[in-house]
Each structure stands twice: as C-alpha cells, then as structure tokens.
C-alpha cells in the first residue's frame, strides 16, 4: 500500500497532504469576486482552522480577486501556512484563458501577486501554462532571477509533460508539478511517477473529477465514506508524492474533504479503484 503520511515535503517546507484550492471562490467563469464574500472568507478560515497548511491560488483567478480574498481572510498568516500562486495566463473574459510567458510579464505578475497577498516572498510560484511562443528557458529563467532576488522561494510547473519538466529542471530547481489528475483522468500517470521518483510534489487539480461515476457506488459503500473522501483517499494512497487541493465554496465540504486525510483504504479497495 502507498505511503499515507499526513504531511509532505515541498522543497524545504512541510505541509499537510490535503490543502485547499481556492479557485472556486470566484464569480462565474472564475471571473470577479465570489457571490458571497463573507462565506468565502469563512471557508478559507475554516480550512486553515481544520489543518490545511497549503492554499493554492493564481493571479488569473478573478483575476486578482482570489489573492486579495486570501489576504483579507488569513492575513497575518499563520507561521505554518504556505501559499502557492501561479502566473502565466491572461484573462480576456469569463472562462477565457490565454498563455503569456514573456519574462517582463511574469516579473510583473510576481510583483502584483506579492502586493495582493501581502507577502515579501511567495513560497511556491508555479508557471501556470507554458507559452509556446516564448522559449521555455526564458520563462523559467525569469522565475529563477526572481528567486535569486528573494521574491520566490520555490518554483513549480503546471500542465506539463515529463519532457518539459526535464527541460525546466535544466534551467532551475523545480519542486512541484500541478496537472489535472483524478480517478477518471489518468493520462498524467507518467508525470506522477516521475515526480515521485525525483522528489517533486505532484499537485492534482480537479481531484474530485469522476465522482459522479455510477461504478463507484460499491467502493463508497465498502469504505463507509463519502464519494469525495473516497477519491481523496485514493489519491493520497496512489503515490506519496501527492498533495491534494480539493476546492469548494461550502464549509461542510471543507470539513468532509479534510477528514479524508485520516482514512486508510484497504489494499483490495485501492486495487478496485485502480482498475476503473
């Protein structure tokens, strides 16, 4: 059975293996502030109060509103809290996303994220998408420059292949990769296994995808947990490299998700999910 340790090393930092993904605390189309800002603040505080020590956001969520909301809810930040943000996407409008990785733009993005979050240094800054119009070495190189200036602690990548990870690692140290991954979407298995073999943290986004599948009913009944808890526990036991970031705008769901950290599914149940 996979390692089910409660924490994971992210570079020189230690965080709980179930964090919180803040993207859902935006308006429709991940555009503008959330419909109920008060509830969003309560959700963030609840996640931290219940043990989440990693918050995932991005400058493109809102855009900007999500980072500002995190500061409003959680600043001054608890000493153990790690905030990871991302840059490299521009937002022409709701549900629209376009890569932009020019070094000058990435530098501007980091500076603005520092201001919105109220930080002097961002613990984890991930290139949200690789811009195919800009050499990867230039994109990673600018993040490395910002790291040398003390504005970024650790560098990560998002939605990349093993080949891209290796190209980036030739330019700078990379500690994490954030790709879509869940019980139904597993086309990044090679990336996950590469991360585990090379000491990188794998942050699956959309971790609860596939939860509506009817063929999960027997596994849910056998485990005696909710569907969300089953999917999160499976992810944690899939690989010791996983840092899950389920997102929700519901306090009840925050409580449900974070409780999955203590689950230890039987090996035969894990195998049945692996075979889906």
ZAMARGU-4260 file (C-alpha; in steps of 0.2 Angstrom, whole numbers, plus 5000, padded with zeros to 4 digits):
<rodrens>
0) 5000/5000/5000 | 5006/5018/4996 | 5013/5029/5010 | 4999/5038/5019 | 5009/5050/5029
5) 4999/5065/5034 | 5012/5078/5028 | 5024/5080/5013 | 5040/5090/5010 | 5038/5104/4997
10) 5056/5109/4995 | 5062/5114/5012 | 5044/5116/5018 | 5032/5104/5026 | 5013/5104/5023
15) 4998/5094/5026 | 4994/5082/5011 | 4977/5089/5009 | 4977/5108/5007 | 4964/5119/4999
20) 4961/5125/4981 | 4954/5142/4981 | 4948/5144/4963 | 4930/5141/4967 | 4930/5157/4977
25) 4927/5167/4962 | 4912/5173/4952 | 4905/5163/4937 | 4918/5158/4924 | 4932/5161/4938
30) 4928/5180/4934 | 4926/5193/4948 | 4924/5191/4966 | 4913/5177/4974 | 4894/5180/4975
35) 4896/5179/4994 | 4912/5186/5000 | 4908/5183/5018 | 4905/5165/5015 | 4922/5164/5005
40) 4931/5171/5020 | 4923/5159/5032 | 4928/5144/5020 | 4946/5149/5020 | 4947/5152/5038
45) 4938/5135/5041 | 4951/5126/5030 | 4965/5133/5040 | 4957/5130/5057 | 4955/5112/5052
50) 4973/5109/5047 | 4975/5114/5029 | 4993/5122/5028 | 4994/5124/5009 | 4982/5136/5000
55) 4983/5135/4981 | 4978/5151/4970 | 4983/5160/4955 | 4984/5178/4949 | 4972/5173/4935
60) 4958/5168/4947 | 4947/5183/4947 | 4959/5189/4940 | 4967/5196/4956 | 4952/5194/4967
65) 4956/5177/4973 | 4973/5183/4980 | 4965/5198/4988 | 4952/5187/4996 | 4965/5176/5004
70) 4974/5191/5011 | 4958/5198/5018 | 4953/5181/5026 | 4970/5175/5033 | 4982/5189/5035
75) 4993/5190/5046 | 4996/5172/5040 | 4999/5158/5052 | 5018/5153/5053 | 5015/5136/5046
80) 5004/5142/5031 | 5011/5140/5014 | 5003/5149/4999 | 5006/5144/4982 | 5001/5155/4967
85) 5003/5154/4949 | 5006/5166/4934 | 5007/5165/4915 | 4989/5166/4910 | 4979/5181/4905
90) 4960/5183/4906 | 4951/5191/4891 | 4935/5187/4900 | 4925/5174/4909 | 4931/5156/4906
95) 4944/5163/4894 | 4962/5159/4897 | 4977/5163/4886 | 4996/5159/4890 | 5008/5173/4891
100) 5025/5169/4897 | 5036/5184/4892 | 5049/5187/4905 | 5043/5205/4908 | 5025/5199/4910
105) 5030/5186/4923 | 5040/5198/4933 | 5025/5210/4933 | 5014/5195/4938 | 5025/5191/4953
110) 5026/5209/4959 | 5007/5211/4958 | 5004/5194/4967 | 5016/5199/4981 | 5006/5215/4983
115) 4989/5207/4983 | 4994/5193/4995 | 5004/5205/5007 | 5020/5195/5005 | 5038/5199/5003
120) 5041/5182/4996 | 5030/5169/4988 | 5033/5151/4995 | 5028/5142/4979 | 5026/5151/4962
125) 5021/5140/4948 | 5021/5144/4929 | 5003/5142/4926 | 5005/5137/4907 | 5020/5136/4896
130) 5019/5149/4882 | 5023/5140/4866 | 5028/5157/4859 | 5042/5160/4871 | 5057/5149/4874
135) 5054/5139/4890 | 5072/5143/4896 | 5067/5162/4896 | 5051/5159/4906 | 5060/5148/4919
140) 5075/5159/4919 | 5065/5174/4924 | 5057/5165/4938 | 5075/5159/4943 | 5080/5178/4943
145) 5065/5182/4954 | 5070/5168/4965 | 5088/5175/4967 | 5081/5192/4971 | 5071/5184/4986
150) 5054/5186/4978 | 5051/5167/4975 | 5056/5153/4987 | 5052/5138/4976 | 5047/5136/4958
155) 5034/5124/4951 | 5025/5120/4934 | 5008/5117/4929 | 5000/5106/4915 | 5017/5099/4908
160) 5024/5083/4902 | 5039/5074/4908 | 5050/5081/4894 | 5045/5099/4899 | 5049/5096/4917
165) 5066/5090/4912 | 5069/5105/4901 | 5064/5116/4915 | 5075/5107/4928 | 5090/5110/4917
170) 5087/5129/4920 | 5081/5130/4938 | 5077/5119/4953 | 5058/5113/4952 | 5049/5107/4967
175) 5032/5104/4961 | 5021/5100/4946 | 5002/5103/4946 | 4992/5093/4932 | 4975/5088/4931
180) 4973/5071/4938 | 4959/5061/4946 | 4951/5043/4947 | 4944/5046/4929 | 4958/5056/4921
185) 4974/5047/4922 | 4984/5052/4907 | 4997/5060/4918 | 5002/5044/4926 | 5020/5046/4919
190) 5021/5063/4926 | 5015/5057/4943 | 5028/5043/4944 | 5042/5054/4938 | 5038/5067/4952
195) 5038/5053/4965 | 5055/5046/4958 | 5063/5063/4958 | 5057/5071/4974 | 5044/5083/4966
200) 5027/5086/4974 | 5013/5081/4962 | 4998/5093/4965 | 4982/5086/4956 | 4970/5099/4951
205) 4951/5094/4949 | 4955/5080/4961 | 4937/5075/4963 | 4933/5073/4945 | 4924/5057/4941
210) 4915/5057/4957 | 4898/5055/4948 | 4903/5038/4941 | 4890/5025/4945 | 4903/5012/4946
215) 4910/5020/4962 | 4894/5015/4972 | 4901/4998/4978 | 4918/5006/4983 | 4909/5020/4993
220) 4898/5008/5002 | 4913/4996/5006 | 4923/5011/5013 | 4909/5018/5023 | 4914/5036/5017
225) 4908/5049/5006 | 4912/5049/4987 | 4924/5064/4989 | 4933/5056/5004 | 4935/5040/4994
230) 4943/5049/4979 | 4954/5060/4990 | 4960/5045/5000 | 4963/5035/4984 | 4974/5050/4978
235) 4984/5050/4993 | 4987/5031/4993 | 4991/5032/4974 | 5008/5040/4977 | 5017/5048/4992
240) 5021/5062/4980 | 5003/5068/4980 | 4997/5085/4988 | 4978/5086/4985 | 4970/5103/4984
245) 4951/5100/4984 | 4941/5116/4982 | 4924/5121/4987 | 4913/5135/4992 | 4905/5125/5006
250) 4911/5124/5024 | 4903/5107/5026 | 4913/5101/5011 | 4929/5108/5018 | 4926/5098/5034
255) 4922/5082/5023 | 4937/5084/5012 | 4950/5087/5026 | 4943/5072/5036 | 4949/5061/5021
260) 4967/5064/5027 | 4965/5051/5041 | 4957/5037/5030 | 4967/5022/5026 | 4958/5012/5012
265) 4961/4993/5011 | 4973/4987/4998 | 4959/4977/4989 | 4948/4993/4988 | 4963/5003/4981
270) 4965/4990/4968 | 4947/4990/4963 | 4948/5009/4960 | 4965/5007/4951 | 4956/4996/4939
275) 4942/5008/4934
</rodrens>
